[in-house]
Amino acid sequence: MLEDCDASNRPVSVQQPHFKVFPEFVGASYMRRYELFCRKLVLERHYTASSFITSSISEGIEGVYATPSDDLSVERFARTLIGHISTFV
């Protein structure tokens, strides 16, 4: 989960003193970086599923959230988790 605010939506610069940053992260906002990272974890098979949601500070307290990408939705994550659990029951 990431706060949906100006700071998380604004492109940020990168520093590369010790290693190269993936090209897709250069000039991307924190929100875009979180989305790319979660997706990369699944595509590279480090995780079976991942979820990424955002919410504003004013609406989050009421449980209001957004899913920037359908493939990283809470529902999809939950279905995958339930599928894994059902194999052990």
Gaussian input, Z-matrix of N, CA and C with variables (Angstrom, degrees):
# hf/3-21g

backbone

0 1
 N
 C     1     B1
 C     2     B2     1     A1
 N     3     B3     2     A2     1     D1
 C     4     B4     3     A3     2     D2
 C     5     B5     4     A4     3     D3
 N     6     B6     5     A5     4     D4
 C     7     B7     6     A6     5     D5
 C     8     B8     7     A7     6     D6
 N     9     B9     8     A8     7     D7
 C    10    B10     9     A9     8     D8
 C    11    B11    10    A10     9     D9
 N    12    B12    11    A11    10    D10
 C    13    B13    12    A12    11    D11
 C    14    B14    13    A13    12    D12
 N    15    B15    14    A14    13    D13
 C    16    B16    15    A15    14    D14
 C    17    B17    16    A16    15    D15
 N    18    B18    17    A17    16    D16
 C    19    B19    18    A18    17    D17
 C    20    B20    19    A19    18    D18
 N    21    B21    20    A20    19    D19
 C    22    B22    21    A21    20    D20
 C    23    B23    22    A22    21    D21
 N    24    B24    23    A23    22    D22
 C    25    B25    24    A24    23    D23
 C    26    B26    25    A25    24    D24
 N    27    B27    26    A26    25    D25
 C    28    B28    27    A27    26    D26
 C    29    B29    28    A28    27    D27
 N    30    B30    29    A29    28    D28
 C    31    B31    30    A30    29    D29
 C    32    B32    31    A31    30    D30
 N    33    B33    32    A32    31    D31
 C    34    B34    33    A33    32    D32
 C    35    B35    34    A34    33    D33
 N    36    B36    35    A35    34    D34
 C    37    B37    36    A36    35    D35
 C    38    B38    37    A37    36    D36
 N    39    B39    38    A38    37    D37
 C    40    B40    39    A39    38    D38
 C    41    B41    40    A40    39    D39
 N    42    B42    41    A41    40    D40
 C    43    B43    42    A42    41    D41
 C    44    B44    43    A43    42    D42
 N    45    B45    44    A44    43    D43
 C    46    B46    45    A45    44    D44
 C    47    B47    46    A46    45    D45
 N    48    B48    47    A47    46    D46
 C    49    B49    48    A48    47    D47
 C    50    B50    49    A49    48    D48
 N    51    B51    50    A50    49    D49
 C    52    B52    51    A51    50    D50
 C    53    B53    52    A52    51    D51
 N    54    B54    53    A53    52    D52
 C    55    B55    54    A54    53    D53
 C    56    B56    55    A55    54    D54
 N    57    B57    56    A56    55    D55
 C    58    B58    57    A57    56    D56
 C    59    B59    58    A58    57    D57
 N    60    B60    59    A59    58    D58
 C    61    B61    60    A60    59    D59
 C    62    B62    61    A61    60    D60
 N    63    B63    62    A62    61    D61
 C    64    B64    63    A63    62    D62
 C    65    B65    64    A64    63    D63
 N    66    B66    65    A65    64    D64
 C    67    B67    66    A66    65    D65
 C    68    B68    67    A67    66    D66
 N    69    B69    68    A68    67    D67
 C    70    B70    69    A69    68    D68
 C    71    B71    70    A70    69    D69
 N    72    B72    71    A71    70    D70
 C    73    B73    72    A72    71    D71
 C    74    B74    73    A73    72    D72
 N    75    B75    74    A74    73    D73
 C    76    B76    75    A75    74    D74
 C    77    B77    76    A76    75    D75
 N    78    B78    77    A77    76    D76
 C    79    B79    78    A78    77    D77
 C    80    B80    79    A79    78    D78
 N    81    B81    80    A80    79    D79
 C    82    B82    81    A81    80    D80
 C    83    B83    82    A82    81    D81
 N    84    B84    83    A83    82    D82
 C    85    B85    84    A84    83    D83
 C    86    B86    85    A85    84    D84
 N    87    B87    86    A86    85    D85
 C    88    B88    87    A87    86    D86
 C    89    B89    88    A88    87    D87
 N    90    B90    89    A89    88    D88
 C    91    B91    90    A90    89    D89
 C    92    B92    91    A91    90    D90
 N    93    B93    92    A92    91    D91
 C    94    B94    93    A93    92    D92
 C    95    B95    94    A94    93    D93
 N    96    B96    95    A95    94    D94
 C    97    B97    96    A96    95    D95
 C    98    B98    97    A97    96    D96
 N    99    B99    98    A98    97    D97
 C   100   B100    99    A99    98    D98
 C   101   B101   100   A100    99    D99
 N   102   B102   101   A101   100   D100
 C   103   B103   102   A102   101   D101
 C   104   B104   103   A103   102   D102
 N   105   B105   104   A104   103   D103
 C   106   B106   105   A105   104   D104
 C   107   B107   106   A106   105   D105
 N   108   B108   107   A107   106   D106
 C   109   B109   108   A108   107   D107
 C   110   B110   109   A109   108   D108
 N   111   B111   110   A110   109   D109
 C   112   B112   111   A111   110   D110
 C   113   B113   112   A112   111   D111
 N   114   B114   113   A113   112   D112
 C   115   B115   114   A114   113   D113
 C   116   B116   115   A115   114   D114
 N   117   B117   116   A116   115   D115
 C   118   B118   117   A117   116   D116
 C   119   B119   118   A118   117   D117
 N   120   B120   119   A119   118   D118
 C   121   B121   120   A120   119   D119
 C   122   B122   121   A121   120   D120
 N   123   B123   122   A122   121   D121
 C   124   B124   123   A123   122   D122
 C   125   B125   124   A124   123   D123
 N   126   B126   125   A125   124   D124
 C   127   B127   126   A126   125   D125
 C   128   B128   127   A127   126   D126
 N   129   B129   128   A128   127   D127
 C   130   B130   129   A129   128   D128
 C   131   B131   130   A130   129   D129
 N   132   B132   131   A131   130   D130
 C   133   B133   132   A132   131   D131
 C   134   B134   133   A133   132   D132
 N   135   B135   134   A134   133   D133
 C   136   B136   135   A135   134   D134
 C   137   B137   136   A136   135   D135
 N   138   B138   137   A137   136   D136
 C   139   B139   138   A138   137   D137
 C   140   B140   139   A139   138   D138
 N   141   B141   140   A140   139   D139
 C   142   B142   141   A141   140   D140
 C   143   B143   142   A142   141   D141
 N   144   B144   143   A143   142   D142
 C   145   B145   144   A144   143   D143
 C   146   B146   145   A145   144   D144
 N   147   B147   146   A146   145   D145
 C   148   B148   147   A147   146   D146
 C   149   B149   148   A148   147   D147
 N   150   B150   149   A149   148   D148
 C   151   B151   150   A150   149   D149
 C   152   B152   151   A151   150   D150
 N   153   B153   152   A152   151   D151
 C   154   B154   153   A153   152   D152
 C   155   B155   154   A154   153   D153
 N   156   B156   155   A155   154   D154
 C   157   B157   156   A156   155   D155
 C   158   B158   157   A157   156   D156
 N   159   B159   158   A158   157   D157
 C   160   B160   159   A159   158   D158
 C   161   B161   160   A160   159   D159
 N   162   B162   161   A161   160   D160
 C   163   B163   162   A162   161   D161
 C   164   B164   163   A163   162   D162
 N   165   B165   164   A164   163   D163
 C   166   B166   165   A165   164   D164
 C   167   B167   166   A166   165   D165
 N   168   B168   167   A167   166   D166
 C   169   B169   168   A168   167   D167
 C   170   B170   169   A169   168   D168
 N   171   B171   170   A170   169   D169
 C   172   B172   171   A171   170   D170
 C   173   B173   172   A172   171   D171
 N   174   B174   173   A173   172   D172
 C   175   B175   174   A174   173   D173
 C   176   B176   175   A175   174   D174
 N   177   B177   176   A176   175   D175
 C   178   B178   177   A177   176   D176
 C   179   B179   178   A178   177   D177
 N   180   B180   179   A179   178   D178
 C   181   B181   180   A180   179   D179
 C   182   B182   181   A181   180   D180
 N   183   B183   182   A182   181   D181
 C   184   B184   183   A183   182   D182
 C   185   B185   184   A184   183   D183
 N   186   B186   185   A185   184   D184
 C   187   B187   186   A186   185   D185
 C   188   B188   187   A187   186   D186
 N   189   B189   188   A188   187   D187
 C   190   B190   189   A189   188   D188
 C   191   B191   190   A190   189   D189
 N   192   B192   191   A191   190   D190
 C   193   B193   192   A192   191   D191
 C   194   B194   193   A193   192   D192
 N   195   B195   194   A194   193   D193
 C   196   B196   195   A195   194   D194
 C   197   B197   196   A196   195   D195
 N   198   B198   197   A197   196   D196
 C   199   B199   198   A198   197   D197
 C   200   B200   199   A199   198   D198
 N   201   B201   200   A200   199   D199
 C   202   B202   201   A201   200   D200
 C   203   B203   202   A202   201   D201
 N   204   B204   203   A203   202   D202
 C   205   B205   204   A204   203   D203
 C   206   B206   205   A205   204   D204
 N   207   B207   206   A206   205   D205
 C   208   B208   207   A207   206   D206
 C   209   B209   208   A208   207   D207
 N   210   B210   209   A209   208   D208
 C   211   B211   210   A210   209   D209
 C   212   B212   211   A211   210   D210
 N   213   B213   212   A212   211   D211
 C   214   B214   213   A213   212   D212
 C   215   B215   214   A214   213   D213
 N   216   B216   215   A215   214   D214
 C   217   B217   216   A216   215   D215
 C   218   B218   217   A217   216   D216
 N   219   B219   218   A218   217   D217
 C   220   B220   219   A219   218   D218
 C   221   B221   220   A220   219   D219
 N   222   B222   221   A221   220   D220
 C   223   B223   222   A222   221   D221
 C   224   B224   223   A223   222   D222
 N   225   B225   224   A224   223   D223
 C   226   B226   225   A225   224   D224
 C   227   B227   226   A226   225   D225
 N   228   B228   227   A227   226   D226
 C   229   B229   228   A228   227   D227
 C   230   B230   229   A229   228   D228
 N   231   B231   230   A230   229   D229
 C   232   B232   231   A231   230   D230
 C   233   B233   232   A232   231   D231
 N   234   B234   233   A233   232   D232
 C   235   B235   234   A234   233   D233
 C   236   B236   235   A235   234   D234
 N   237   B237   236   A236   235   D235
 C   238   B238   237   A237   236   D236
 C   239   B239   238   A238   237   D237
 N   240   B240   239   A239   238   D238
 C   241   B241   240   A240   239   D239
 C   242   B242   241   A241   240   D240
 N   243   B243   242   A242   241   D241
 C   244   B244   243   A243   242   D242
 C   245   B245   244   A244   243   D243
 N   246   B246   245   A245   244   D244
 C   247   B247   246   A246   245   D245
 C   248   B248   247   A247   246   D246
 N   249   B249   248   A248   247   D247
 C   250   B250   249   A249   248   D248
 C   251   B251   250   A250   249   D249
 N   252   B252   251   A251   250   D250
 C   253   B253   252   A252   251   D251
 C   254   B254   253   A253   252   D252
 N   255   B255   254   A254   253   D253
 C   256   B256   255   A255   254   D254
 C   257   B257   256   A256   255   D255
 N   258   B258   257   A257   256   D256
 C   259   B259   258   A258   257   D257
 C   260   B260   259   A259   258   D258
 N   261   B261   260   A260   259   D259
 C   262   B262   261   A261   260   D260
 C   263   B263   262   A262   261   D261
 N   264   B264   263   A263   262   D262
 C   265   B265   264   A264   263   D263
 C   266   B266   265   A265   264   D264

   B1=1.4396
   B2=1.5230
   B3=1.3239
   B4=1.4546
   B5=1.5224
   B6=1.3257
   B7=1.4610
   B8=1.5269
   B9=1.3026
   B10=1.4668
   B11=1.5226
   B12=1.3328
   B13=1.4603
   B14=1.5225
   B15=1.3108
   B16=1.4669
   B17=1.5300
   B18=1.3289
   B19=1.4634
   B20=1.5281
   B21=1.3308
   B22=1.4671
   B23=1.5210
   B24=1.3286
   B25=1.4672
   B26=1.5226
   B27=1.3206
   B28=1.4648
   B29=1.5288
   B30=1.3220
   B31=1.4747
   B32=1.5259
   B33=1.3271
   B34=1.4595
   B35=1.5190
   B36=1.2955
   B37=1.4613
   B38=1.5269
   B39=1.3118
   B40=1.4588
   B41=1.5176
   B42=1.3117
   B43=1.4554
   B44=1.5224
   B45=1.3091
   B46=1.4624
   B47=1.5308
   B48=1.3260
   B49=1.4619
   B50=1.5330
   B51=1.3377
   B52=1.4727
   B53=1.5214
   B54=1.3147
   B55=1.4611
   B56=1.5145
   B57=1.3239
   B58=1.4611
   B59=1.5229
   B60=1.3035
   B61=1.4574
   B62=1.5251
   B63=1.3472
   B64=1.4591
   B65=1.5195
   B66=1.3199
   B67=1.4708
   B68=1.5345
   B69=1.3256
   B70=1.4617
   B71=1.5353
   B72=1.3327
   B73=1.4619
   B74=1.5300
   B75=1.3226
   B76=1.4652
   B77=1.5255
   B78=1.3312
   B79=1.4624
   B80=1.5134
   B81=1.3299
   B82=1.4646
   B83=1.5302
   B84=1.3008
   B85=1.4698
   B86=1.5271
   B87=1.3415
   B88=1.4598
   B89=1.5264
   B90=1.3325
   B91=1.4552
   B92=1.5288
   B93=1.3109
   B94=1.4634
   B95=1.5239
   B96=1.3293
   B97=1.4618
   B98=1.5293
   B99=1.3246
   B100=1.4661
   B101=1.5251
   B102=1.3244
   B103=1.4585
   B104=1.5277
   B105=1.3225
   B106=1.4590
   B107=1.5301
   B108=1.3209
   B109=1.4630
   B110=1.5267
   B111=1.3321
   B112=1.4659
   B113=1.5213
   B114=1.2967
   B115=1.4648
   B116=1.5330
   B117=1.3217
   B118=1.4657
   B119=1.5367
   B120=1.3149
   B121=1.4656
   B122=1.5202
   B123=1.3251
   B124=1.4741
   B125=1.5268
   B126=1.3225
   B127=1.4635
   B128=1.5262
   B129=1.3238
   B130=1.4636
   B131=1.5264
   B132=1.3124
   B133=1.4737
   B134=1.5237
   B135=1.3412
   B136=1.4569
   B137=1.5235
   B138=1.3416
   B139=1.4548
   B140=1.5226
   B141=1.3202
   B142=1.4562
   B143=1.5184
   B144=1.3320
   B145=1.4619
   B146=1.5178
   B147=1.3060
   B148=1.4563
   B149=1.5210
   B150=1.3090
   B151=1.4590
   B152=1.5169
   B153=1.3112
   B154=1.4640
   B155=1.5124
   B156=1.3275
   B157=1.4596
   B158=1.5221
   B159=1.3340
   B160=1.4595
   B161=1.5228
   B162=1.3068
   B163=1.4530
   B164=1.5192
   B165=1.3086
   B166=1.4654
   B167=1.5248
   B168=1.3010
   B169=1.4583
   B170=1.5324
   B171=1.3272
   B172=1.4701
   B173=1.5259
   B174=1.3367
   B175=1.4603
   B176=1.5264
   B177=1.3147
   B178=1.4633
   B179=1.5101
   B180=1.3083
   B181=1.4701
   B182=1.5304
   B183=1.3393
   B184=1.4631
   B185=1.5296
   B186=1.3186
   B187=1.4533
   B188=1.5137
   B189=1.3218
   B190=1.4597
   B191=1.5248
   B192=1.3222
   B193=1.4554
   B194=1.5258
   B195=1.3183
   B196=1.4698
   B197=1.5257
   B198=1.3136
   B199=1.4575
   B200=1.5228
   B201=1.3439
   B202=1.4522
   B203=1.5300
   B204=1.3257
   B205=1.4605
   B206=1.5270
   B207=1.3382
   B208=1.4619
   B209=1.5240
   B210=1.3282
   B211=1.4600
   B212=1.5258
   B213=1.3340
   B214=1.4638
   B215=1.5302
   B216=1.3278
   B217=1.4658
   B218=1.5309
   B219=1.3114
   B220=1.4629
   B221=1.5268
   B222=1.3208
   B223=1.4645
   B224=1.5298
   B225=1.2931
   B226=1.4745
   B227=1.5231
   B228=1.3330
   B229=1.4570
   B230=1.5260
   B231=1.3373
   B232=1.4702
   B233=1.5308
   B234=1.3404
   B235=1.4734
   B236=1.5347
   B237=1.3276
   B238=1.4646
   B239=1.5200
   B240=1.3120
   B241=1.4604
   B242=1.5288
   B243=1.3108
   B244=1.4729
   B245=1.5216
   B246=1.3186
   B247=1.4635
   B248=1.5078
   B249=1.3347
   B250=1.4639
   B251=1.5144
   B252=1.3185
   B253=1.4698
   B254=1.5230
   B255=1.3247
   B256=1.4705
   B257=1.5316
   B258=1.3168
   B259=1.4666
   B260=1.5280
   B261=1.3138
   B262=1.4642
   B263=1.5212
   B264=1.3222
   B265=1.4746
   B266=1.5016
   A1=108.28
   A2=113.59
   A3=120.98
   A4=108.50
   A5=116.19
   A6=119.42
   A7=109.85
   A8=115.43
   A9=121.25
   A10=107.64
   A11=116.37
   A12=122.29
   A13=108.19
   A14=115.93
   A15=120.02
   A16=112.26
   A17=116.15
   A18=120.01
   A19=112.39
   A20=118.21
   A21=119.57
   A22=112.77
   A23=117.88
   A24=122.17
   A25=113.73
   A26=116.62
   A27=121.86
   A28=110.67
   A29=117.87
   A30=119.47
   A31=110.44
   A32=115.67
   A33=120.89
   A34=109.61
   A35=115.52
   A36=120.12
   A37=109.70
   A38=115.55
   A39=120.67
   A40=109.99
   A41=115.20
   A42=122.75
   A43=105.68
   A44=118.24
   A45=121.09
   A46=111.55
   A47=118.59
   A48=118.64
   A49=114.07
   A50=118.25
   A51=120.08
   A52=114.33
   A53=117.27
   A54=120.49
   A55=109.56
   A56=115.76
   A57=121.47
   A58=110.59
   A59=115.75
   A60=122.91
   A61=107.18
   A62=117.11
   A63=120.31
   A64=109.07
   A65=118.12
   A66=121.64
   A67=113.17
   A68=117.24
   A69=119.95
   A70=113.53
   A71=117.04
   A72=120.70
   A73=112.15
   A74=117.71
   A75=121.77
   A76=109.15
   A77=116.37
   A78=121.79
   A79=114.68
   A80=118.02
   A81=121.37
   A82=110.12
   A83=115.50
   A84=120.87
   A85=109.07
   A86=116.39
   A87=119.43
   A88=110.28
   A89=117.36
   A90=120.24
   A91=110.56
   A92=117.02
   A93=120.80
   A94=110.66
   A95=117.64
   A96=121.38
   A97=111.36
   A98=117.15
   A99=120.56
   A100=109.82
   A101=116.20
   A102=120.94
   A103=110.97
   A104=117.33
   A105=121.51
   A106=111.55
   A107=116.35
   A108=120.70
   A109=111.48
   A110=117.22
   A111=120.44
   A112=111.02
   A113=116.63
   A114=120.91
   A115=110.55
   A116=117.26
   A117=122.17
   A118=110.69
   A119=118.02
   A120=120.97
   A121=111.56
   A122=116.24
   A123=121.06
   A124=110.73
   A125=117.64
   A126=120.82
   A127=112.90
   A128=116.21
   A129=120.05
   A130=112.09
   A131=116.34
   A132=124.88
   A133=114.11
   A134=116.66
   A135=120.00
   A136=109.18
   A137=116.03
   A138=123.42
   A139=107.67
   A140=116.01
   A141=120.77
   A142=110.75
   A143=116.09
   A144=121.28
   A145=108.60
   A146=114.86
   A147=121.42
   A148=108.31
   A149=115.93
   A150=120.88
   A151=108.75
   A152=116.24
   A153=121.44
   A154=108.66
   A155=115.62
   A156=121.08
   A157=109.38
   A158=114.55
   A159=121.25
   A160=109.03
   A161=115.82
   A162=120.70
   A163=109.04
   A164=115.54
   A165=119.35
   A166=108.90
   A167=116.08
   A168=120.82
   A169=111.39
   A170=116.35
   A171=119.18
   A172=112.71
   A173=118.17
   A174=120.72
   A175=113.16
   A176=117.10
   A177=120.82
   A178=112.95
   A179=116.67
   A180=121.32
   A181=111.17
   A182=115.70
   A183=121.05
   A184=111.97
   A185=116.71
   A186=120.84
   A187=114.80
   A188=117.68
   A189=121.56
   A190=108.76
   A191=115.85
   A192=120.31
   A193=109.61
   A194=115.37
   A195=121.56
   A196=108.70
   A197=115.10
   A198=121.83
   A199=107.23
   A200=118.00
   A201=120.21
   A202=114.62
   A203=117.38
   A204=120.38
   A205=109.65
   A206=117.05
   A207=121.76
   A208=113.10
   A209=117.65
   A210=119.11
   A211=112.96
   A212=117.25
   A213=121.76
   A214=111.73
   A215=115.95
   A216=120.38
   A217=111.99
   A218=115.79
   A219=122.18
   A220=109.44
   A221=116.61
   A222=120.63
   A223=111.72
   A224=116.73
   A225=121.00
   A226=110.42
   A227=116.61
   A228=121.39
   A229=110.20
   A230=116.35
   A231=121.11
   A232=111.29
   A233=117.48
   A234=120.29
   A235=110.94
   A236=116.36
   A237=120.24
   A238=110.73
   A239=116.73
   A240=121.67
   A241=110.94
   A242=117.00
   A243=120.60
   A244=110.61
   A245=116.66
   A246=120.28
   A247=112.57
   A248=116.26
   A249=120.45
   A250=110.99
   A251=116.52
   A252=120.84
   A253=110.70
   A254=117.20
   A255=120.73
   A256=111.92
   A257=118.05
   A258=119.29
   A259=111.49
   A260=117.76
   A261=121.88
   A262=113.32
   A263=117.05
   A264=120.64
   A265=110.57
   D1=139.05
   D2=179.16
   D3=-134.00
   D4=140.48
   D5=176.54
   D6=-67.89
   D7=129.85
   D8=176.49
   D9=-86.59
   D10=101.61
   D11=-178.50
   D12=-148.68
   D13=175.15
   D14=-179.64
   D15=-56.94
   D16=-43.39
   D17=-176.84
   D18=-63.31
   D19=-36.01
   D20=-178.59
   D21=-81.78
   D22=-15.14
   D23=179.66
   D24=-98.28
   D25=-10.60
   D26=-178.24
   D27=-84.86
   D28=135.48
   D29=176.07
   D30=-59.31
   D31=141.82
   D32=179.89
   D33=-121.15
   D34=153.83
   D35=-179.86
   D36=-84.20
   D37=167.10
   D38=178.39
   D39=-122.99
   D40=150.17
   D41=173.17
   D42=-112.90
   D43=134.20
   D44=-177.16
   D45=-127.34
   D46=52.88
   D47=-176.56
   D48=-72.98
   D49=-26.65
   D50=-174.44
   D51=-116.87
   D52=-27.01
   D53=179.36
   D54=-155.19
   D55=158.39
   D56=-179.05
   D57=-76.61
   D58=142.66
   D59=176.17
   D60=-90.57
   D61=142.47
   D62=176.47
   D63=-55.32
   D64=137.60
   D65=-176.48
   D66=-55.30
   D67=-35.36
   D68=-178.63
   D69=-68.07
   D70=-15.99
   D71=178.20
   D72=-88.57
   D73=-18.15
   D74=-178.27
   D75=-68.97
   D76=123.66
   D77=179.12
   D78=75.52
   D79=5.59
   D80=-179.54
   D81=-89.03
   D82=153.09
   D83=175.99
   D84=-75.55
   D85=167.17
   D86=175.54
   D87=-61.34
   D88=-37.85
   D89=179.55
   D90=-61.18
   D91=-45.97
   D92=179.49
   D93=-64.86
   D94=-38.67
   D95=179.11
   D96=-64.26
   D97=-41.95
   D98=177.79
   D99=-60.99
   D100=-45.75
   D101=179.91
   D102=-60.35
   D103=-48.02
   D104=179.33
   D105=-62.03
   D106=-42.23
   D107=-179.15
   D108=-63.95
   D109=-46.60
   D110=179.07
   D111=-61.17
   D112=-43.38
   D113=179.45
   D114=-65.36
   D115=-41.03
   D116=-179.58
   D117=-63.59
   D118=-37.65
   D119=177.97
   D120=-58.90
   D121=-39.31
   D122=179.92
   D123=-77.47
   D124=-46.66
   D125=-178.05
   D126=-61.95
   D127=-34.09
   D128=178.71
   D129=-89.25
   D130=6.96
   D131=175.45
   D132=61.32
   D133=31.28
   D134=171.37
   D135=-79.13
   D136=-33.76
   D137=176.59
   D138=-126.43
   D139=154.56
   D140=175.66
   D141=-78.42
   D142=-36.80
   D143=-179.81
   D144=-151.34
   D145=160.42
   D146=178.14
   D147=-148.36
   D148=152.05
   D149=178.13
   D150=-129.41
   D151=143.09
   D152=177.96
   D153=-137.85
   D154=118.92
   D155=178.68
   D156=-127.55
   D157=157.21
   D158=177.15
   D159=-129.14
   D160=156.85
   D161=176.77
   D162=-158.64
   D163=148.97
   D164=177.34
   D165=-84.02
   D166=160.18
   D167=-178.44
   D168=-64.70
   D169=-30.93
   D170=-178.17
   D171=-81.71
   D172=-33.94
   D173=-177.62
   D174=-94.87
   D175=-20.74
   D176=-178.34
   D177=-60.47
   D178=-36.46
   D179=-179.51
   D180=-63.10
   D181=-22.90
   D182=179.47
   D183=-96.03
   D184=3.16
   D185=178.30
   D186=85.87
   D187=11.08
   D188=179.63
   D189=-84.21
   D190=128.02
   D191=179.55
   D192=-144.30
   D193=165.93
   D194=177.67
   D195=-127.01
   D196=152.46
   D197=175.24
   D198=-114.35
   D199=106.83
   D200=-177.61
   D201=-61.36
   D202=-21.61
   D203=-176.72
   D204=-146.13
   D205=132.92
   D206=-177.89
   D207=-60.72
   D208=-36.07
   D209=-178.43
   D210=-72.00
   D211=-8.40
   D212=177.06
   D213=-116.38
   D214=26.90
   D215=-177.41
   D216=-75.13
   D217=156.02
   D218=176.82
   D219=-63.84
   D220=-39.26
   D221=-179.61
   D222=-61.62
   D223=-45.20
   D224=179.21
   D225=-64.57
   D226=-42.14
   D227=177.36
   D228=-60.33
   D229=-45.92
   D230=-178.89
   D231=-63.16
   D232=-42.40
   D233=178.24
   D234=-60.45
   D235=-41.46
   D236=178.47
   D237=-65.08
   D238=-43.52
   D239=179.00
   D240=-62.41
   D241=-44.74
   D242=178.87
   D243=-63.13
   D244=-38.86
   D245=176.70
   D246=-60.15
   D247=-41.93
   D248=178.61
   D249=-67.23
   D250=-43.57
   D251=-178.93
   D252=-63.79
   D253=-39.19
   D254=-177.04
   D255=-64.72
   D256=-22.50
   D257=178.11
   D258=-72.63
   D259=-18.59
   D260=-178.74
   D261=-100.20
   D262=-7.42
   D263=-176.54
   D264=-93.47

